[in-house]
Amino acid sequence: MLDERKLAVLRAVVEDFVNTNEPVGSKALADRHRLGVSPATIRNDMVALEEDGYIAQPHTSAGRVPTDKGYRLFVDRLSSVKPLSAAERRAIESFLSGAVDLDEIVARTVRLLSQLTRQVAIVQYPSLTRSSVQHVELVPLAGQRLMLVVITDTGRVEQRVIDGLGAIDADAVADLRAMLNRATAGLHLGAVPDAVEDLPQQIPPENRAMAISVLSVLLESLVERHEEKIVLAGTANLAAVDFAASLRDVLEALEENMVLIRLLGEAKDPSMLTVRIGAENFHEGLRSTSIVSADYGVGNQSLAKIGVVGPTRMDYPGTMGAVRAVARYVGQILAGQ
């Protein structure tokens, strides 16, 4: 482990490089920071930091830049994240509280986070696998069709159109709707298949085919895993960044939904904040980026993840503070709804 003086020098190198995007020299550190030692001592500490792999000398420059290892120690030893100003907190609350449904909450959140951090923002919709049924609706449509609508407690709305049902009796639809809600309301989605297993036997024979079709589509919509939805905003922010890898590699990685889901990780704890730096990212195209992510949820229940992707030369305290704050506000809004 580094002593406090060397850690202070590393912290100063990271902060100056993030602010200037220029390699940092010992004289500049002595001038800009109150480190309490001479430039010669700072220079010796920088040599030691380079030997330990925390900073590196790019090309023939006299200055040094942080490595992934240096950024990792900087983040791990942060005493606190940068708090948002009162004006920023009011702006976030005002902007997000105007959302009327889950889609608008997600859309506003991802746009807001990209603007706050000037990075690529990523917001995952609450997974159906973490939700419970709030209401099931059946809506007769023209052409012998029904629309099945499932509304969850997390705000997710799943809609499916069921074709080829033959003549639709309005009373039979109303009876089936009532049975479905009695059987499923409040149940975790994983418990729904068992709850509706015996429903067809309770339906009059002339309406049983319709009920079986509806139940089949209902289970399909709840059980399938392709419902994991990710929304991005702010990819244009990457244009101003010099990546060690090509920008094209980064953009191609961000286009893959499953890559993003794996990057964010599984939602576990609403208080958890995760930072992955450079080579810690499993995808080759993202080895020159850092990902800061947090869970959001209601109470102690995590529903999904929110995060940003940017260069390793990132304002970590500010980005971590913004991600955490926005995740908390989203959770509060979902709880209020």
N, C-alpha and C positions, 0 to 999 in steps of 0.2 A: 504493500500500500504506500501511496505517496504521503510525504509529510505535508503539513498545512501550507507551507510556503510554496512548494512545488505545485500543490493543488491550486493555490491562488494564481500562480503564473499560468497554469493550464486554463483556468477559468478566464483569465484576461485574454489569452490567445484566442479562445473560442469566441468570446464576445466581440473582439476587434475584427476577426475574420468574418463573422456573420454580418457585422455592420458595414465593412468596407469591401469585402470580396477581394482583398489584397493580402498576400503573405505578410506575416507579422514579424517584426524584428525586435530585438531586445531594447534598443533605444526608444522605439515607439511605445513599448510597454511601460518603460520607466517614465516617459513623458505623460502618458494618458492615465496611468493608474497609480494609486498610492500604495505601492507594494512594500515600501519601507526598506528597500535594499538598492544597491547600486546597479547600473546597467551590466557591469561585469558579473555580478552575482546572478542576475536574471539570465544572462547569456549561459552561465554554467548550468543553471537549472533547466534551461531549454535544451542543452546538450543531453542532460540526463533524461528529460522527457522524450527526446528523440530516440535515445538508445532503448528506452522502455516501450517504444512504439506508440506513444500518445500523440506525437506530432511528427511531421515529415517535411522535408525540403523539396518543393516542386521544382523540377528543372534546375536551373542555375541561380535561382533567386536566393538572396541573402536571408529572406524571411522564412517563416515556417507556417504550416497550416495544420489544423487538427486532422487526425485519422479517425476512422470509425471507432477505434478503441478509445481515443481521446474524447469523442463525443459521448460515448457510452458512459465513461466515468463522470463526465460533466453532468449528464442527466441523472445518473444514480446518486450524485452527491448534491443535487439541488436541494436547498433548504426549503424552498417554497416555489410555487408557480406564480407567474405574474398575474395579479388580480385585475379584473376588468374595472374600468373607471365607472363612476356612478352613471355618467351619460351613456356609456356603452351598455350597461345593465338595463337602463330604462329603454334604450332603443331595441334591445333584444326582446324584452318582455312585450313591448308594444307591437313589434313586428310579428312575433309568433302568436300572440294572443288573438290576433285578427283572423287566424285560420279557422275555417268552419268544419273541416273534416280531415281525416288522416292524410289523404293525398295532398291537401294543401299544407298541412303541418310539415310533411316530408319535403315538399317543394320549397317552402319558405326556409326550412332549416338548412338545407343543402346550399341554397343561395346565400343565406346569411353567413354560414361558416366559411365559405370560400371568400367572401368579402372581408370578414374579420381577419383571416389568416393570410390571405393572398396566396393560398395553395389550392390544390384540388381537394374539394370536399366530397365525402362519401357518406351516404346515409342508407342504412339497411332498414327495410320495412319490418315491423314486428312479424316474426315468423308465425305461421299458422300452428306450428307444433307447440308453441308456447301459449296458445290462446284457448279461450273457452267460448262456447256458443252463447250468444246473447239472444238471437232471434233468427228464425228461418221463415222466409216468405216465398210463396208460390204465386206467380202472376200469369194468368192465361194470356196467350198471345194469339194473333191470327195464324191460320194455317196449321191447326192442330199441334200447337207448340206451347210449352210452358217455360217461364223463366224462373230458375231457382236462385234465390238470393240468401246467402249466409252472412250474417253480421256477427262479428266476434267482439269480445269485451275489450280488445286492444284497438278497435276501430277499423280492423280489416273488413272489407266487403268483398266477398267472392260471388261472382255471377256466372251462371251457366244457362244456356238455352238448350232445352230438351226437345228434339224433333220426333216426328212420326208416332204420335201418341193416339192417333185416331180421334174420334169424337170426344171432346172434353166436357165433362159435366161439372158445372160450377160448384154444386153442393159437394161433389166428391173431392174436388180440389180443396175446398174449405175444410172438410173433415180431415184430409191428409195433412194439411197445414197445421191444424190443431194438434193432431197426434204427434207430428214431428216436434213441435215446440214443447209439448208435455214431456216427451221422451229425452230431449237433448238440452233444453235451456239450462244454462249454468254448468254443463258438463265440459271438462277438458276434452279437446278434440280427439285425443287418443282413446277416450272412453266411448265415443259416439258409435263406432261399429257394433260393439256389444249391445249398446242401448237400443239400437234399431233392428237388431237381428231378427226379432220375432214379429215385427210390425206387419209384414205381408200377410201373415196368417190372421191378423185382426181386420183385414180389409175385405169387403164383400168381393166375391169372385169376379164380378163384372168390372171391378175397378183395380183388380190386383196387378194387372200388367202395367198400368200407369204407375202404380206405387212402386213396383220393382224397378222401373226405369228411373224414377225420381231418386230412389235410394241408391241405385248404382252410380248415378252422377254425383249425388251428395258425397258418397264415400270416396269417389275418385278425386273430387275437389279438395277433400280434407287430408287424404292420405299421401298424395303425390308430393314429392320433395321439390319439384321445379318451381314452387311458389316463392322461393327465396328471391326477393326483389331488391335491387341495388340502384340508387340514383346518384349521379355524379353532377358536379358543377365546378366551373373554374379551370377547365383544362387549358384555357388560353393563358393562365398564369404561368404555365411551364415554359412558355416561349421565351421568357426573359432569363431563363436559368441555363447555365453551362453545366451539362451533365457529363460525368465521366463516360457513361454509356451514351448511345445516341438517343435523342428525343423520341425518335421513331420507336425504339425498343420500349421506352417507358409508356408511350401512348398505346402500343399494341397490347401491352400487359394490362393496361387499364380498361381495355375493351372486353376483357374476358371476365364474365360474371363470376365464375367459380374461383378465379384467381383472387378477386376482390373479397369474396366471402371468406376464403382461407386467410387472406391478409388480415382482415378485421378480427378473425377468430370467433370462438363461441361466446355468446353472451352469458356471463356467470354472476357478476357482482356489479350493481349500479355505482359503487364507489371506486371501481377499478379503472385505472388509467394505464394504458400500455404504450410503450415506445419501442419500435423496431428500427434499427439503424443500419443502413448500408447492407453489408454482407449477411446480416441477421435475417434478411428477407429471402425467402426460399426461391422466389422467381428471379431468373437470371436478368431479365429486363428491368428489375427494380432494385438491383444491387447498388445503384447510385442514389437511391432515395431513402427517406425516412418516413415512417408511418406512425402517426399518433392517433390512438383510438380510445374510446371509452364506451361503456355500456350506458344505455338509457332504459328506464323502466318506471314502473309504478310501485311505490313503497320499496320493499326489498326484492321485488321480482324484476329481474332483467328481461327485457323484451327483445332487444336487438342492439346493434352497434352503430356508432357514429365515429367519423375520423377524418383525417386529412392526409394527403400524400404530397410531399414536397422534396426538395433537395436535402442532402445531409447538412448542408450549410443553412440551417434553419434556426429561427428564433425559438428555441425549445421552451423557455419559460412562458413566453407569450402564447405560443401555439397550444401548449398543454393547458394553460389557463382558459383559453377560448373554447377548446374542445370540451373540457370539463363543465364549464359554465353553460354552454349551449345544451349539452346532454341533460343537465339538471333541469333547465327550463322546459325542455321537451317532455321530460317525465312529469313535471308539474302540470303541464297543459293536458297531457293524456289522463292524468289522475282527475283533473277537473271536469273532463268530458265524460 
